[in-house]
Amino acid sequence: MYNPTKDDIYAYALSKTLTKVSSPATVGLYSSCQNRLNMILGQMEVYMKQEASRIEQEYKGRFRPRSARPSIGGFLALIGRMLFYRPIWTEDNQQHHNVRFIYVHFSAWHFAGSDLLWAGLAIRLFQAMQMSFGKLQIVLYRVAQHDEEMEVQNKRVEDGLNHWRSKKVCCCPLWFLLLSILMVPLLILVFMLTFGLSNPEMKPGGAVNGTNTSYVGVFEGLIIASIGLPAVSALRFVVQMVKNLIFSQDLNIRKGMDNERVSSQLGFMNDVRKEMWFLSQFIQFMEVFERRRIRVVLKITNLDRCSPKKIVAVLDAINILLSDEESPYISILSVDPDVLVQKVNFADGCFSKQDRAYALLNGIVTLAFTVPPLGDDSKRSLFYSLTSNSKSPDDLSMSKYKQGTGTLKEKSSSDVFSVELAIETQESYPLMDKNTAALDVKDEEVEKLVRSILNSNERNLNKYMLEDATSMRRVINSIRVTVIIMKALQKELPNPEYIAAWVVLANQWPCRLSWILQCVEDAQQRADIELDNVPKADDSKTLWKVFQKSRAELYVMSAQIEDLLEQDGDPEMFERFLTVDFKFTVKDVKTFEGSTVNLDHSIRKELAHIRGTSRLKDSGWMRNLAPLPITTIINMDTEDVCKELERLDYHSKYNDIVRRNNLNGSALLFGDTDDLKELLQMTFGEWTRFRMHFLGIPSRLRPPYKNMAPTASQPQANPSGFHFHMPNQYSSKPNLVNGSM
């Protein structure tokens, strides 16, 4: 039996969740590996199609949904509804059980050359809608149904089973009026052919009988009147149809983008917004016609490769153009969060706290999904897939990887890292049906468990929730994803209230939780390295004790991670959360490992980098110069300081000064440097070595943590070309009331 990979499980959990979330929704799919993101996106599309098909097959309602496949009968029925009817919004057709997904891929890098990247997003949506529904249908809806004045009117939801209302002219249904107009000349023609018209009688002197002549004139007038008005209306309708077919909206947007005078006007974005609203109205019409929900899944990729200004423009477009209350869009932002955050923070106009990357994303994203790091088995499979240039019958691992995650297409032996994951079609997943069977998580079980979790935590969690609907939706969606992942991983579910509490902890205090997880991981790694000297990690140890022991170290580096700490909520509520309401332990960390997807791993990566830098071990010629780790210095007492001075061959008089003035590690770390120098009375060489070893590298050797892009003379700290470490710009410090930060 095939065992699905963790990426299969993550894609499956996301697909199950997206069939339940309400639109509009924005999913932040985060990972530093673009190949994994592409693979998960492709698997999600397959799983979502299968989930939608399963829901439709199990539907037992009165009205079956119409087939989405094009047919002559369906096309004629659609034309009839558009021409002669208007939809009635009812509770029934606003909450369809069945769902259909339309997938739109927007690669921001393809439009990066334009100054209006967000307009390219609108163009891509128009093209996808034309391919999915047909250009003629969209144009017909614009001419026959669309009314711009409806945007300012409130949408009324009525009761009843009737979903359509006839268009009326003078209280007469339009279809009946048109039928009558067509029947009048037909009846007149039949009458004329049946009874005929008598020839005009000639009076003496050559005069014509005026009575018969008047009859002929009346009949001719009736025929012209009955045909003339409909002919004029039909001609006007045809002209509008031809005009919209030739000058489509995506073409108009392209012209506006090319015209600098038009694109710089304020009204251009408003015009694009109106067109996006038109698409939403058209999709709502099609929902009533097809008797199913229609959701447009917009997959945004390669955004982190664009310039900071264009990234912010696309994020604003998602927030403005795609976030209308009635819009059917589900946007999936597939990016590397570390690169995205750095670029947004360096964008023009990033002045206030709300303009910064984390605040901007938190205001947009309704479901944050950070792909956990690869496990050892997955790394081995990926390594084989990248290094294999030919098929080998003995390469069983490679074969399993291909079967489980898709077919790999190698462009060339020299371009082995440009491996493409062919995941767009069903043929790319030979064992997808088996995967789905292995990942069969019952909806009833998930819904029952989610309701149980939310109800059991209603009283305790309310005081920790933000007064923000987006944040609440993010928590609810994250709970659902976490439950599905844990059931798919076949893990033993903890107490229901602890599942929701863990999600809230990651959502409300991401920096502090990331710090705790990093400390737990470092302690475990140190125990594995030094088996005899370091005791094994105690699984019963509470997370608050872990934080309490390391909070001073976090305070020391607070100036470098101020933008990370800004994400956290009230520190006193954090202490109450871990000490009173939910006493999580190290064992709980292992329980939720692999299913904590609403926590940005780039935060933990940054904390690990800073902490690892401060823990550089002395080696080689730097043996006596390497700075001690901050954790080591904080926990040193006066005797430990004396022993370290003896190891560095300092004179014994300095040990006496240390003991006499009680110079422990905290005093060295937090005391004034000038006072310490005057107290020790060292020579310049001794003081330099002491300062480097106990107090860290001198300021003139430290890397400049400035809020600016590196110049040519500065080393590149990361591939994106930006330094992530931020200066201490704000006067406020982390709160240390009752020992909490």
Disulfide bonds with the S-S distance in Angstrom:
none
